[in-house]
């Protein structure tokens, strides 16, 4: 009995990995839903404005930090 157990233990990892790869490939075959990441021009404008505000705030903090360092 133990002589059959060793090869089974050695093959457990590759067989499990192959099974997981097969299951992941099967999961990708479902038809994809509508692309929800597509943004409207209004959303893009709002995001660009928010990025500009964050960059401005970051620059202000950096200037304040440099002033305090000196």
PDB file of N, CA, C and O in Angstrom:
ATOM      1  N   UNK A   1       0.809  -1.211   0.000  1.00  0.00           N
ATOM      2  CA  UNK A   1       0.000   0.000   0.000  1.00  0.00           C
ATOM      3  C   UNK A   1       0.850   1.272   0.000  1.00  0.00           C
ATOM      4  O   UNK A   1       0.574   2.168  -0.798  1.00  0.00           O
ATOM      5  N   UNK A   2       1.877   1.396   0.861  1.00  0.00           N
ATOM      6  CA  UNK A   2       2.665   2.628   0.866  1.00  0.00           C
ATOM      7  C   UNK A   2       3.347   2.918  -0.472  1.00  0.00           C
ATOM      8  O   UNK A   2       3.568   4.085  -0.798  1.00  0.00           O
ATOM      9  N   UNK A   3       3.692   1.875  -1.267  1.00  0.00           N
ATOM     10  CA  UNK A   3       4.356   2.135  -2.542  1.00  0.00           C
ATOM     11  C   UNK A   3       3.431   2.858  -3.514  1.00  0.00           C
ATOM     12  O   UNK A   3       3.925   3.511  -4.433  1.00  0.00           O
ATOM     13  N   UNK A   4       2.119   2.772  -3.354  1.00  0.00           N
ATOM     14  CA  UNK A   4       1.177   3.495  -4.210  1.00  0.00           C
ATOM     15  C   UNK A   4       0.924   4.912  -3.697  1.00  0.00           C
ATOM     16  O   UNK A   4       0.512   5.795  -4.449  1.00  0.00           O
ATOM     17  N   UNK A   5       1.175   5.109  -2.424  1.00  0.00           N
ATOM     18  CA  UNK A   5       0.918   6.406  -1.814  1.00  0.00           C
ATOM     19  C   UNK A   5       1.951   7.453  -2.230  1.00  0.00           C
ATOM     20  O   UNK A   5       1.588   8.611  -2.434  1.00  0.00           O
ATOM     21  N   UNK A   6       3.211   7.088  -2.361  1.00  0.00           N
ATOM     22  CA  UNK A   6       4.256   8.049  -2.705  1.00  0.00           C
ATOM     23  C   UNK A   6       4.056   8.673  -4.085  1.00  0.00           C
ATOM     24  O   UNK A   6       4.124   9.897  -4.200  1.00  0.00           O
ATOM     25  N   UNK A   7       3.812   7.890  -5.135  1.00  0.00           N
ATOM     26  CA  UNK A   7       3.567   8.531  -6.443  1.00  0.00           C
ATOM     27  C   UNK A   7       2.317   9.408  -6.432  1.00  0.00           C
ATOM     28  O   UNK A   7       2.273  10.445  -7.094  1.00  0.00           O
ATOM     29  N   UNK A   8       1.313   8.991  -5.683  1.00  0.00           N
ATOM     30  CA  UNK A   8       0.092   9.791  -5.586  1.00  0.00           C
ATOM     31  C   UNK A   8       0.383  11.134  -4.931  1.00  0.00           C
ATOM     32  O   UNK A   8      -0.125  12.162  -5.378  1.00  0.00           O
ATOM     33  N   UNK A   9       1.191  11.135  -3.882  1.00  0.00           N
ATOM     34  CA  UNK A   9       1.561  12.384  -3.217  1.00  0.00           C
ATOM     35  C   UNK A   9       2.396  13.270  -4.136  1.00  0.00           C
ATOM     36  O   UNK A   9       2.235  14.490  -4.132  1.00  0.00           O
ATOM     37  N   UNK A  10       3.285  12.669  -4.921  1.00  0.00           N
ATOM     38  CA  UNK A  10       4.113  13.444  -5.841  1.00  0.00           C
ATOM     39  C   UNK A  10       3.291  14.057  -6.969  1.00  0.00           C
ATOM     40  O   UNK A  10       3.633  15.130  -7.466  1.00  0.00           O
ATOM     41  N   UNK A  11       2.225  13.400  -7.378  1.00  0.00           N
ATOM     42  CA  UNK A  11       1.397  13.898  -8.473  1.00  0.00           C
ATOM     43  C   UNK A  11       0.271  14.811  -8.001  1.00  0.00           C
ATOM     44  O   UNK A  11      -0.398  15.434  -8.825  1.00  0.00           O
ATOM     45  N   UNK A  12       0.052  14.900  -6.706  1.00  0.00           N
ATOM     46  CA  UNK A  12      -1.064  15.702  -6.192  1.00  0.00           C
ATOM     47  C   UNK A  12      -0.925  17.172  -6.577  1.00  0.00           C
ATOM     48  O   UNK A  12      -1.911  17.792  -6.976  1.00  0.00           O
ATOM     49  N   UNK A  13       0.258  17.737  -6.470  1.00  0.00           N
ATOM     50  CA  UNK A  13       0.448  19.154  -6.787  1.00  0.00           C
ATOM     51  C   UNK A  13       0.267  19.431  -8.280  1.00  0.00           C
ATOM     52  O   UNK A  13      -0.501  20.330  -8.622  1.00  0.00           O
ATOM     53  N   UNK A  14       0.931  18.711  -9.185  1.00  0.00           N
ATOM     54  CA  UNK A  14       0.726  19.004 -10.609  1.00  0.00           C
ATOM     55  C   UNK A  14      -0.705  18.762 -11.073  1.00  0.00           C
ATOM     56  O   UNK A  14      -1.231  19.510 -11.898  1.00  0.00           O
ATOM     57  N   UNK A  15      -1.329  17.723 -10.544  1.00  0.00           N
ATOM     58  CA  UNK A  15      -2.719  17.454 -10.933  1.00  0.00           C
ATOM     59  C   UNK A  15      -3.626  18.562 -10.421  1.00  0.00           C
ATOM     60  O   UNK A  15      -4.507  19.024 -11.146  1.00  0.00           O
ATOM     61  N   UNK A  16      -3.422  18.992  -9.188  1.00  0.00           N
ATOM     62  CA  UNK A  16      -4.220  20.093  -8.638  1.00  0.00           C
ATOM     63  C   UNK A  16      -4.010  21.384  -9.406  1.00  0.00           C
ATOM     64  O   UNK A  16      -4.964  22.123  -9.647  1.00  0.00           O
ATOM     65  N   UNK A  17      -2.775  21.664  -9.793  1.00  0.00           N
ATOM     66  CA  UNK A  17      -2.481  22.872 -10.558  1.00  0.00           C
ATOM     67  C   UNK A  17      -3.143  22.809 -11.930  1.00  0.00           C
ATOM     68  O   UNK A  17      -3.720  23.796 -12.387  1.00  0.00           O
ATOM     69  N   UNK A  18      -3.064  21.662 -12.583  1.00  0.00           N
ATOM     70  CA  UNK A  18      -3.719  21.496 -13.880  1.00  0.00           C
ATOM     71  C   UNK A  18      -5.221  21.670 -13.775  1.00  0.00           C
ATOM     72  O   UNK A  18      -5.838  22.286 -14.643  1.00  0.00           O
ATOM     73  N   UNK A  19      -5.810  21.136 -12.724  1.00  0.00           N
ATOM     74  CA  UNK A  19      -7.250  21.283 -12.509  1.00  0.00           C
ATOM     75  C   UNK A  19      -7.621  22.747 -12.311  1.00  0.00           C
ATOM     76  O   UNK A  19      -8.619  23.211 -12.862  1.00  0.00           O
ATOM     77  N   UNK A  20      -6.833  23.474 -11.534  1.00  0.00           N
ATOM     78  CA  UNK A  20      -7.122  24.896 -11.319  1.00  0.00           C
ATOM     79  C   UNK A  20      -6.991  25.694 -12.610  1.00  0.00           C
ATOM     80  O   UNK A  20      -7.807  26.576 -12.879  1.00  0.00           O
ATOM     81  N   UNK A  21      -5.972  25.394 -13.409  1.00  0.00           N
ATOM     82  CA  UNK A  21      -5.811  26.096 -14.684  1.00  0.00           C
ATOM     83  C   UNK A  21      -6.996  25.822 -15.598  1.00  0.00           C
ATOM     84  O   UNK A  21      -7.500  26.730 -16.259  1.00  0.00           O
ATOM     85  N   UNK A  22      -7.436  24.586 -15.633  1.00  0.00           N
ATOM     86  CA  UNK A  22      -8.578  24.218 -16.476  1.00  0.00           C
ATOM     87  C   UNK A  22      -9.836  24.945 -16.011  1.00  0.00           C
ATOM     88  O   UNK A  22     -10.604  25.444 -16.834  1.00  0.00           O
ATOM     89  N   UNK A  23     -10.051  25.007 -14.700  1.00  0.00           N
ATOM     90  CA  UNK A  23     -11.234  25.695 -14.172  1.00  0.00           C
ATOM     91  C   UNK A  23     -11.185  27.189 -14.465  1.00  0.00           C
ATOM     92  O   UNK A  23     -12.216  27.791 -14.762  1.00  0.00           O
ATOM     93  N   UNK A  24     -10.004  27.794 -14.385  1.00  0.00           N
ATOM     94  CA  UNK A  24      -9.893  29.224 -14.680  1.00  0.00           C
ATOM     95  C   UNK A  24     -10.144  29.502 -16.157  1.00  0.00           C
ATOM     96  O   UNK A  24     -10.759  30.510 -16.504  1.00  0.00           O
ATOM     97  N   UNK A  25      -9.674  28.619 -17.023  1.00  0.00           N
ATOM     98  CA  UNK A  25      -9.919  28.809 -18.456  1.00  0.00           C
ATOM     99  C   UNK A  25     -11.400  28.657 -18.772  1.00  0.00           C
ATOM    100  O   UNK A  25     -11.928  29.377 -19.620  1.00  0.00           O
ATOM    101  N   UNK A  26     -12.068  27.741 -18.109  1.00  0.00           N
ATOM    102  CA  UNK A  26     -13.502  27.564 -18.327  1.00  0.00           C
ATOM    103  C   UNK A  26     -14.268  28.788 -17.860  1.00  0.00           C
ATOM    104  O   UNK A  26     -15.248  29.179 -18.495  1.00  0.00           O
ATOM    105  N   UNK A  27     -13.844  29.398 -16.768  1.00  0.00           N
ATOM    106  CA  UNK A  27     -14.516  30.582 -16.243  1.00  0.00           C
ATOM    107  C   UNK A  27     -14.417  31.761 -17.178  1.00  0.00           C
ATOM    108  O   UNK A  27     -15.299  32.620 -17.169  1.00  0.00           O
ATOM    109  N   UNK A  28     -13.379  31.834 -17.983  1.00  0.00           N
ATOM    110  CA  UNK A  28     -13.202  32.937 -18.912  1.00  0.00           C
ATOM    111  C   UNK A  28     -14.005  32.797 -20.190  1.00  0.00           C
ATOM    112  O   UNK A  28     -14.016  33.714 -21.011  1.00  0.00           O
ATOM    113  N   UNK A  29     -14.683  31.661 -20.379  1.00  0.00           N
ATOM    114  CA  UNK A  29     -15.412  31.445 -21.626  1.00  0.00           C
ATOM    115  C   UNK A  29     -16.824  32.016 -21.597  1.00  0.00           C
ATOM    116  O   UNK A  29     -17.517  31.997 -22.614  1.00  0.00           O
ATOM    117  N   UNK A  30     -17.254  32.519 -20.455  1.00  0.00           N
ATOM    118  CA  UNK A  30     -18.586  33.117 -20.379  1.00  0.00           C
ATOM    119  C   UNK A  30     -18.610  34.410 -21.175  1.00  0.00           C
ATOM    120  O   UNK A  30     -17.612  35.131 -21.213  1.00  0.00           O
ATOM    121  N   UNK A  31     -19.733  34.714 -21.811  1.00  0.00           N
ATOM    122  CA  UNK A  31     -19.800  35.985 -22.547  1.00  0.00           C
ATOM    123  C   UNK A  31     -19.623  37.155 -21.594  1.00  0.00           C
ATOM    124  O   UNK A  31     -20.214  37.192 -20.515  1.00  0.00           O
ATOM    125  N   UNK A  32     -18.811  38.097 -22.002  1.00  0.00           N
ATOM    126  CA  UNK A  32     -18.531  39.236 -21.129  1.00  0.00           C
ATOM    127  C   UNK A  32     -19.708  40.196 -21.121  1.00  0.00           C
ATOM    128  O   UNK A  32     -20.443  40.339 -22.097  1.00  0.00           O
ATOM    129  N   UNK A  33     -19.849  40.838 -19.990  1.00  0.00           N
ATOM    130  CA  UNK A  33     -20.910  41.840 -19.868  1.00  0.00           C
ATOM    131  C   UNK A  33     -20.495  43.112 -20.567  1.00  0.00           C
ATOM    132  O   UNK A  33     -19.364  43.253 -21.032  1.00  0.00           O
ATOM    133  N   UNK A  34     -21.423  44.022 -20.630  1.00  0.00           N
ATOM    134  CA  UNK A  34     -21.159  45.322 -21.233  1.00  0.00           C
ATOM    135  C   UNK A  34     -19.995  45.980 -20.507  1.00  0.00           C
ATOM    136  O   UNK A  34     -19.860  45.851 -19.291  1.00  0.00           O
ATOM    137  N   UNK A  35     -19.171  46.673 -21.245  1.00  0.00           N
ATOM    138  CA  UNK A  35     -18.009  47.340 -20.658  1.00  0.00           C
ATOM    139  C   UNK A  35     -18.486  48.458 -19.737  1.00  0.00           C
ATOM    140  O   UNK A  35     -18.934  49.510 -20.191  1.00  0.00           O
ATOM    141  N   UNK A  36     -18.380  48.207 -18.441  1.00  0.00           N
ATOM    142  CA  UNK A  36     -18.870  49.177 -17.464  1.00  0.00           C
ATOM    143  C   UNK A  36     -17.843  50.259 -17.168  1.00  0.00           C
ATOM    144  O   UNK A  36     -18.155  51.240 -16.492  1.00  0.00           O
ATOM    145  N   UNK A  37     -16.631  50.094 -17.660  1.00  0.00           N
ATOM    146  CA  UNK A  37     -15.610  51.090 -17.371  1.00  0.00           C
ATOM    147  C   UNK A  37     -15.646  52.255 -18.354  1.00  0.00           C
ATOM    148  O   UNK A  37     -14.919  53.234 -18.182  1.00  0.00           O
ATOM    149  N   UNK A  38     -16.484  52.156 -19.378  1.00  0.00           N
ATOM    150  CA  UNK A  38     -16.582  53.258 -20.338  1.00  0.00           C
ATOM    151  C   UNK A  38     -17.208  54.457 -19.642  1.00  0.00           C
ATOM    152  O   UNK A  38     -18.288  54.354 -19.061  1.00  0.00           O
ATOM    153  N   UNK A  39     -16.530  55.584 -19.703  1.00  0.00           N
ATOM    154  CA  UNK A  39     -16.993  56.783 -19.016  1.00  0.00           C
ATOM    155  C   UNK A  39     -17.553  57.772 -20.018  1.00  0.00           C
ATOM    156  O   UNK A  39     -17.133  57.835 -21.173  1.00  0.00           O
ATOM    157  N   UNK A  40     -18.500  58.530 -19.541  1.00  0.00           N
ATOM    158  CA  UNK A  40     -19.055  59.584 -20.378  1.00  0.00           C
ATOM    159  C   UNK A  40     -18.112  60.778 -20.348  1.00  0.00           C
ATOM    160  O   UNK A  40     -17.291  60.890 -19.438  1.00  0.00           O
ATOM    161  N   UNK A  41     -18.215  61.675 -21.330  1.00  0.00           N
ATOM    162  CA  UNK A  41     -17.345  62.863 -21.322  1.00  0.00           C
ATOM    163  C   UNK A  41     -17.490  63.692 -20.049  1.00  0.00           C
ATOM    164  O   UNK A  41     -16.515  64.278 -19.578  1.00  0.00           O
ATOM    165  N   UNK A  42     -18.697  63.744 -19.490  1.00  0.00           N
ATOM    166  CA  UNK A  42     -18.905  64.503 -18.252  1.00  0.00           C
ATOM    167  C   UNK A  42     -18.114  63.879 -17.108  1.00  0.00           C
ATOM    168  O   UNK A  42     -17.477  64.586 -16.327  1.00  0.00           O
ATOM    169  N   UNK A  43     -18.156  62.557 -17.012  1.00  0.00           N
ATOM    170  CA  UNK A  43     -17.403  61.882 -15.961  1.00  0.00           C
ATOM    171  C   UNK A  43     -15.908  62.119 -16.129  1.00  0.00           C
ATOM    172  O   UNK A  43     -15.193  62.338 -15.151  1.00  0.00           O
ATOM    173  N   UNK A  44     -15.443  62.074 -17.367  1.00  0.00           N
ATOM    174  CA  UNK A  44     -14.020  62.315 -17.611  1.00  0.00           C
ATOM    175  C   UNK A  44     -13.619  63.725 -17.213  1.00  0.00           C
ATOM    176  O   UNK A  44     -12.554  63.926 -16.630  1.00  0.00           O
ATOM    177  N   UNK A  45     -14.463  64.702 -17.521  1.00  0.00           N
ATOM    178  CA  UNK A  45     -14.163  66.087 -17.136  1.00  0.00           C
ATOM    179  C   UNK A  45     -14.104  66.231 -15.622  1.00  0.00           C
ATOM    180  O   UNK A  45     -13.225  66.907 -15.089  1.00  0.00           O
ATOM    181  N   UNK A  46     -15.054  65.584 -14.925  1.00  0.00           N
ATOM    182  CA  UNK A  46     -15.063  65.653 -13.463  1.00  0.00           C
ATOM    183  C   UNK A  46     -13.809  65.006 -12.887  1.00  0.00           C
ATOM    184  O   UNK A  46     -13.219  65.524 -11.939  1.00  0.00           O
ATOM    185  N   UNK A  47     -13.402  63.875 -13.459  1.00  0.00           N
ATOM    186  CA  UNK A  47     -12.204  63.197 -12.968  1.00  0.00           C
ATOM    187  C   UNK A  47     -10.949  64.019 -13.235  1.00  0.00           C
ATOM    188  O   UNK A  47     -10.052  64.074 -12.393  1.00  0.00           O
ATOM    189  N   UNK A  48     -10.881  64.651 -14.391  1.00  0.00           N
ATOM    190  CA  UNK A  48      -9.726  65.507 -14.691  1.00  0.00           C
ATOM    191  C   UNK A  48      -9.654  66.682 -13.723  1.00  0.00           C
ATOM    192  O   UNK A  48      -8.571  67.071 -13.286  1.00  0.00           O
ATOM    193  N   UNK A  49     -10.809  67.240 -13.393  1.00  0.00           N
ATOM    194  CA  UNK A  49     -10.855  68.354 -12.445  1.00  0.00           C
ATOM    195  C   UNK A  49     -10.378  67.886 -11.068  1.00  0.00           C
ATOM    196  O   UNK A  49      -9.616  68.581 -10.397  1.00  0.00           O
ATOM    197  N   UNK A  50     -10.833  66.709 -10.661  1.00  0.00           N
ATOM    198  CA  UNK A  50     -10.432  66.176  -9.363  1.00  0.00           C
ATOM    199  C   UNK A  50      -8.924  65.905  -9.326  1.00  0.00           C
ATOM    200  O   UNK A  50      -8.274  66.165  -8.313  1.00  0.00           O
ATOM    201  N   UNK A  51      -8.376  65.393 -10.408  1.00  0.00           N
ATOM    202  CA  UNK A  51      -6.933  65.146 -10.474  1.00  0.00           C
ATOM    203  C   UNK A  51      -6.164  66.450 -10.355  1.00  0.00           C
ATOM    204  O   UNK A  51      -5.160  66.519  -9.647  1.00  0.00           O
ATOM    205  N   UNK A  52      -6.630  67.484 -11.042  1.00  0.00           N
ATOM    206  CA  UNK A  52      -5.962  68.789 -10.967  1.00  0.00           C
ATOM    207  C   UNK A  52      -5.996  69.328  -9.542  1.00  0.00           C
ATOM    208  O   UNK A  52      -5.003  69.874  -9.062  1.00  0.00           O
ATOM    209  N   UNK A  53      -7.135  69.177  -8.862  1.00  0.00           N
ATOM    210  CA  UNK A  53      -7.246  69.643  -7.474  1.00  0.00           C
ATOM    211  C   UNK A  53      -6.297  68.873  -6.561  1.00  0.00           C
ATOM    212  O   UNK A  53      -5.645  69.461  -5.699  1.00  0.00           O
ATOM    213  N   UNK A  54      -6.220  67.563  -6.751  1.00  0.00           N
ATOM    214  CA  UNK A  54      -5.334  66.751  -5.916  1.00  0.00           C
ATOM    215  C   UNK A  54      -3.867  67.101  -6.148  1.00  0.00           C
ATOM    216  O   UNK A  54      -3.078  67.152  -5.204  1.00  0.00           O
ATOM    217  N   UNK A  55      -3.509  67.339  -7.397  1.00  0.00           N
ATOM    218  CA  UNK A  55      -2.124  67.725  -7.688  1.00  0.00           C
ATOM    219  C   UNK A  55      -1.795  69.075  -7.068  1.00  0.00           C
ATOM    220  O   UNK A  55      -0.691  69.280  -6.563  1.00  0.00           O
ATOM    221  N   UNK A  56      -2.745  69.986  -7.107  1.00  0.00           N
ATOM    222  CA  UNK A  56      -2.537  71.301  -6.509  1.00  0.00           C
ATOM    223  C   UNK A  56      -2.355  71.174  -4.997  1.00  0.00           C
ATOM    224  O   UNK A  56      -1.465  71.795  -4.417  1.00  0.00           O
ATOM    225  N   UNK A  57      -3.201  70.369  -4.371  1.00  0.00           N
ATOM    226  CA  UNK A  57      -3.090  70.171  -2.927  1.00  0.00           C
ATOM    227  C   UNK A  57      -1.766  69.503  -2.576  1.00  0.00           C
ATOM    228  O   UNK A  57      -1.144  69.844  -1.570  1.00  0.00           O
ATOM    229  N   UNK A  58      -1.337  68.564  -3.392  1.00  0.00           N
ATOM    230  CA  UNK A  58      -0.072  67.883  -3.146  1.00  0.00           C
ATOM    231  C   UNK A  58       1.095  68.859  -3.262  1.00  0.00           C
ATOM    232  O   UNK A  58       2.023  68.812  -2.454  1.00  0.00           O
ATOM    233  N   UNK A  59       1.058  69.735  -4.250  1.00  0.00           N
ATOM    234  CA  UNK A  59       2.126  70.727  -4.420  1.00  0.00           C
ATOM    235  C   UNK A  59       2.157  71.681  -3.232  1.00  0.00           C
ATOM    236  O   UNK A  59       3.232  72.057  -2.764  1.00  0.00           O
ATOM    237  N   UNK A  60       0.985  72.073  -2.745  1.00  0.00           N
ATOM    238  CA  UNK A  60       0.911  72.966  -1.590  1.00  0.00           C
ATOM    239  C   UNK A  60       1.523  72.301  -0.366  1.00  0.00           C
ATOM    240  O   UNK A  60       2.281  72.932   0.371  1.00  0.00           O
ATOM    241  N   UNK A  61       1.200  71.029  -0.145  1.00  0.00           N
ATOM    242  CA  UNK A  61       1.760  70.313   0.998  1.00  0.00           C
ATOM    243  C   UNK A  61       3.271  70.180   0.872  1.00  0.00           C
ATOM    244  O   UNK A  61       3.995  70.300   1.861  1.00  0.00           O
ATOM    245  N   UNK A  62       3.743  69.932  -0.340  1.00  0.00           N
ATOM    246  CA  UNK A  62       5.180  69.795  -0.549  1.00  0.00           C
ATOM    247  C   UNK A  62       5.890  71.106  -0.239  1.00  0.00           C
ATOM    248  O   UNK A  62       6.941  71.109   0.401  1.00  0.00           O
ATOM    249  N   UNK A  63       5.315  72.227  -0.693  1.00  0.00           N
ATOM    250  CA  UNK A  63       5.912  73.534  -0.408  1.00  0.00           C
ATOM    251  C   UNK A  63       5.929  73.806   1.090  1.00  0.00           C
ATOM    252  O   UNK A  63       6.920  74.304   1.624  1.00  0.00           O
ATOM    253  N   UNK A  64       4.836  73.479   1.766  1.00  0.00           N
ATOM    254  CA  UNK A  64       4.751  73.684   3.211  1.00  0.00           C
ATOM    255  C   UNK A  64       5.791  72.830   3.927  1.00  0.00           C
ATOM    256  O   UNK A  64       6.446  73.293   4.861  1.00  0.00           O
ATOM    257  N   UNK A  65       5.937  71.599   3.493  1.00  0.00           N
ATOM    258  CA  UNK A  65       6.911  70.692   4.106  1.00  0.00           C
ATOM    259  C   UNK A  65       8.332  71.217   3.916  1.00  0.00           C
ATOM    260  O   UNK A  65       9.135  71.185   4.848  1.00  0.00           O
ATOM    261  N   UNK A  66       8.645  71.700   2.716  1.00  0.00           N
ATOM    262  CA  UNK A  66       9.983  72.233   2.454  1.00  0.00           C
ATOM    263  C   UNK A  66      10.244  73.485   3.282  1.00  0.00           C
ATOM    264  O   UNK A  66      11.364  73.703   3.742  1.00  0.00           O
ATOM    265  N   UNK A  67       9.215  74.307   3.473  1.00  0.00           N
ATOM    266  CA  UNK A  67       9.362  75.518   4.278  1.00  0.00           C
ATOM    267  C   UNK A  67       9.644  75.147   5.728  1.00  0.00           C
ATOM    268  O   UNK A  67      10.485  75.772   6.374  1.00  0.00           O
ATOM    269  N   UNK A  68       8.954  74.147   6.239  1.00  0.00           N
ATOM    270  CA  UNK A  68       9.156  73.724   7.620  1.00  0.00           C
ATOM    271  C   UNK A  68      10.518  73.062   7.811  1.00  0.00           C
ATOM    272  O   UNK A  68      11.087  73.139   8.900  1.00  0.00           O
ATOM    273  N   UNK A  69      11.043  72.424   6.791  1.00  0.00           N
ATOM    274  CA  UNK A  69      12.347  71.772   6.872  1.00  0.00           C
ATOM    275  C   UNK A  69      13.467  72.798   7.006  1.00  0.00           C
ATOM    276  O   UNK A  69      14.477  72.536   7.659  1.00  0.00           O
ATOM    277  N   UNK A  70      13.291  73.959   6.390  1.00  0.00           N
ATOM    278  CA  UNK A  70      14.347  74.983   6.405  1.00  0.00           C
ATOM    279  C   UNK A  70      14.180  75.862   7.569  1.00  0.00           C
ATOM    280  O   UNK A  70      14.969  76.788   7.761  1.00  0.00           O
TER     281      UNK A  70
END
